[in-house]
Amino acid sequence: MPRILPIALSTVLTATLAAVTLTACSAAPAAACTPTASGAASDAVSVTGDLGGTLTIDAAFPLEATTTERSVLIEGSGEPLDDGLTGDLYYALYNGATGELIEDSHDLSDEPLPFVYESGTAVAGMESALRCATAGSRIVAVIPPAEGFGDAGAPDVGLEAGQSILLVMDILSVEATPEATTTPEAEVELPTPTAWTSDVPVVDLSPAIPTITLPDTAAPTDLLLAVLQEGDGEVVPNPSNVTVDYLGMNWETGEVFDSSYSRGSAATFSTSGVIEGFAAAIVGQKVGSTVLVSIPPSLGYPGTVDESDPTSPTGRTLVFLVHIVSAE
């Protein structure tokens, strides 16, 4: 997602899911919209529940498809979603092989989430599923690995190699995509990390997906930062839009709860829209740097620890490995 961003789907499926400060609206496309076809797998899924409410699915798992299959369970009306438009939606993401729930947007926000439709910027299967959706629609999609997270899957969110994705989306509205205001964001006051000099986890950056080995010590209570590799780019301003690769781990459980490395795609966002500890680790560093930060719950996700979920970051000390790709 909860992840470093307030909207988790932005780091699981697409970098275009984000709230924006609005001014004028861009024009909608004039070309006719051609939807992705349904198939045996998507047609085999049934969903109950009110549009925008909690959903219950029924299907015979595993679900498999060679290309993304898209079935419309509830047909809406109005302009179809395509380039230049934004759909406000609720979604539920399941493991297509087991039926296990990976993520439900209701756990992240009481409001529908805006999906800015721009071809080529999101996971291919999600674009295929949402293309041509109209307000009031319920869409079911079965997405194969090649059009989802790749052959390796995303083990950190419960999707193993070769497993498909089942995506259910309720589209509440479709409208012209607003353009971001040119007014600069105000500087956000951030805590200053303390240099991390003892009991620093061992990080192996050589694999495609780096690893973090935590020491056998109690979780730090302060915001700690270690610069593993210093870049030679410009200093990241406060605030700024940054593109980073990252891996997040719970100190207490040793479980990875989010990783752009696993998805094979860096994440782009504003430093003013993420948890304080994460922003504090990036702002002031040079582009190209790789840093390791330990974030106490007060600067991450305060709240009561869910002992039944070892991947949940709520109430736990977090360790993030972050490589800063760019900033502006």
N, C-alpha and C positions, 0 to 999 in steps of 0.2 A: 502495500500500500503504500493494521496501521504500519506504515513505513516511515521513511524520512519525510515524505510529503504528506500533507493533510488528506490527499486523495490517493488511495493505494493503487488504483488501476493505472495511474500515470506511470508507475514504476514497474508494473507487471505486464501491461499490454501496450501502452502507447505513451509517447512523450507529449501528445497534443491535448491531453485531458487536463485542463487547467482553467481556473477562474481568471478573467482578465478585467482590467479597468476599462470602461467602455467610453467611446465617443461615437463616431459615425459607423454605419454598417456597410459592409461590402456587398456587391451585387450578387445575386444568386445565378447559378448557371442556367443557360438557355437550352442546352442539349437534353434530349430525352434520356431518362435513366433506365439502365438495363440491370435488373436484379440478378443475383446469383441463384442458380437453380436449386431446388430441393433434391433430396435423395432418400434412399431407404433408411439410412441412419437417422437423419434429422426428422423424417416423417414418423419414426418409431418413438419419438419423445412426446409425452403429454405433460402439461403443466396446469396446475390449479392454483387459484389465488387471484385476488383483485389486481387490476393493472396498477403497478406501482407499489403493491403490498408485498407481504412475505409470500414466497413461492414454495410449492411442493412439486417435485418432478417425479415422473414415473417412466422408466425405460428399462430395457433388458441390456445390461452391460456385459461385456464391453461394447462400446460404440466405435466403429471404425469407418473411415472414409479415405479415399485417395486424393480428393480435392475437397475444399470446404463446401458443405451442404447447408442450405438455409431454408427453413420452413417458417411460414407466417402463421402463427396460431391465432392471433387476433389482427384483423386488417384495419388499420387506421385510415385516415383521410388527410388530404392536404398535400403540400409540396413534398416530394421525395428527397431524402437526405443524400447529398452529393457534394462535390467540391464547392466551397464557398458558403456552406451551411453548417449550422451547429445543432446537434441533437441533445436534448436534456433527457437523461435516462437513469434508470436503476438497472443493475445487472447482478447476476449470480454466475460464478465460474466454478465448474466441476471438473474433476478428473474423468475423462471420457471412458477410461478403462474400468474404473472401480465405482464411479458414482459419488465419490467422496467430495464434499464441498471444499473448495479451495478458498473462495472469497465471496462475500455478499456485501454489496455496497451499502445496505442498510446498517451494517456494523460500522460504517465509516462516516455516514452523514444521513441526517433525516431528510435532506433535500436531494432531488435528482442531480446527477453530475453532468456537466457540459462536455460533450465530445465534439471537438472541432474537426470536421471532416476535411482532410487534405490528403489526397492520394499520395501514397508512398511514405507517409510519416508514421503509420501505425503498423502493428502486426497484420500481415496480409490477410489472414483469415478473418480478423475482426473487421477490416475494411470491407471484405466481401459480404460479411453478414449484415453490416449496417447500411450498405449502399442501397438506396431506393426506399429505405424505411420511412414511413410517414407517421405523423403524430397520432398517438393512440394505438400503435402497433405493439404486438408481442412477437419477438423473433427468437427462434431457436436455431443454433448453429453447431454443427459438429466439425471441428477444425483438426486436420491431420498435423503431425509434427512439422512437416515441411512448410506449412503455412501458419504455424504457431510459434513455439519456442525452439524449434529445431530438433534434430534427432536426439540430442542429449537431454531434452526435456528441461525441467526446472526443479530439481530435487529439493531445493530449499523451500519451495512452496507446495511440495507434495505431488509433483508431476515427474514420473520417472521416464527414462529413455524409451522412445517408441510409443508413448501413450498420447491419445488424442485429447482434445479439450471439448467440453460441452459448455456452451455459452448461451445463457438465457437473458434477454434484454427487453425491458419495457420502455418504449420511447414515449415520453410525455409530451414533448413539443419539438418542432423543427422550425428554425428561424435563420435569417441571414447572420453570418458570423460577424460579431462586432470587432472593430479594429481597436488595438490597444492605444491608449492615450500616449501622447509624446511627453506628457508631464513627468519629470523624473520622480522616482520614488524617494521618500524621505529616508534619511539614514536611520537605521535601527540600532538601538543601543544593545551591544552584545557583551557577554562576560569575557574576560581575558583568561585563556587557558594557562595552566601552570605547566612548565616544562616537565615532560615525563622522563625521568632519569633512572628509576629503579623499578624492578619487577615489570619491565616492559615485555609484552608478548612477543614471541618469535614469529616473524612474518616471512613467508616464502613467496617471492614475487615471480619466480621463474615459470610456474604453470600458467596456462591460459586463465584458470580460475585460481587466484592466490589463496593461500591458507594462512590461518592465524592459530598459533598454539598458545593457549593461555597459561600463565604460571599457576602453580598450586598455592595461591594466596587469596586472601579476602578481596572482594571487589573494592576498587578505589572509591573514595567518597567525594573527591574533587574532580573538576574538569581538567583532564590531563592531555597533553599533546606532544607527540614525537614526530619530527620531520624525518622521514626515512630517506627520501630523495628530494633535494631541492631543485626546482625547475629554474629555467632561465628566462621565463616570460614576465609579463607585467604583473604587478601586485593586484590581487583581486580586491576591487573597491567594495564599499558598503553603502547601499546594497548593489547587487549586480545580478545579471543573468549568467549562470554558469552551466557548463556541461562537464559532468564528472562520471567516472566509473567508481563503484563503491561496493563494499561488502559489510553487512551489519551482523553482529553476533551478540547474543546474550551472555554476559559474563557469568552469571550464576549457573546457567545450564550448559554453556558451551555450544548452544545451537545457533546456526545461521538462520536469521529470520528474513533477510532480504539481500539480494545481490544482483547488481546490473551485470556483473561478469558472467553469471549463469545464463542471463538472457541474451548475452552477446551484443548488447546495445547500451551505450552510455545514456545517462539521464540528463535532461535539461530543465532547469527551473530557476526561480528567483531565490536568492538567499533570504529574502524577507518572508518566504512562504514555507520554510522548513523549521524543524525544531531548533531551539536556540543553540544547543551544544554542537549540532552539525554545522550551522551557519558560522559559529565562532571558530570552528576548525578550518574553514575555508577562507573567510575574509582575512586579508592581510598576508596571505601566502602568495607565492609566485605561481603563475600558470606553468604547468608541467611538473609541479611538486606532487609527491606522494606522502600522505600523512597518516598517522594512526592516532585516534582520539578515543578517550574513555569518557563517557557521558553519564553523570548521575541521573536518577529518575527525575529530579526537579528540573533539569534542563533537557529532558527527553520526553518521556511519556509518564507523567505522574499518575498515580492511581493504585488500586489494589492488585496485587500479583494474582494471576490465574494459574494456580499450581497444576491444573490439568492440561495446560498448554505450554510446553517448554519453549516454544518459538515466540510466544507473545512478549513484546517489549514493554508492556505496561508495568510500571513499578519496579523495573529491573535496570541495573547498570548495563549500558550498551558500549560495545567497542566497534568502531567503524574504521575500516581502511578506505582511504579516499585518494583517488588520483585525479587531479584537476586538469581537465583537457583544454578548456577555454573559458574565458570570462569577458563580459562586456557591460 
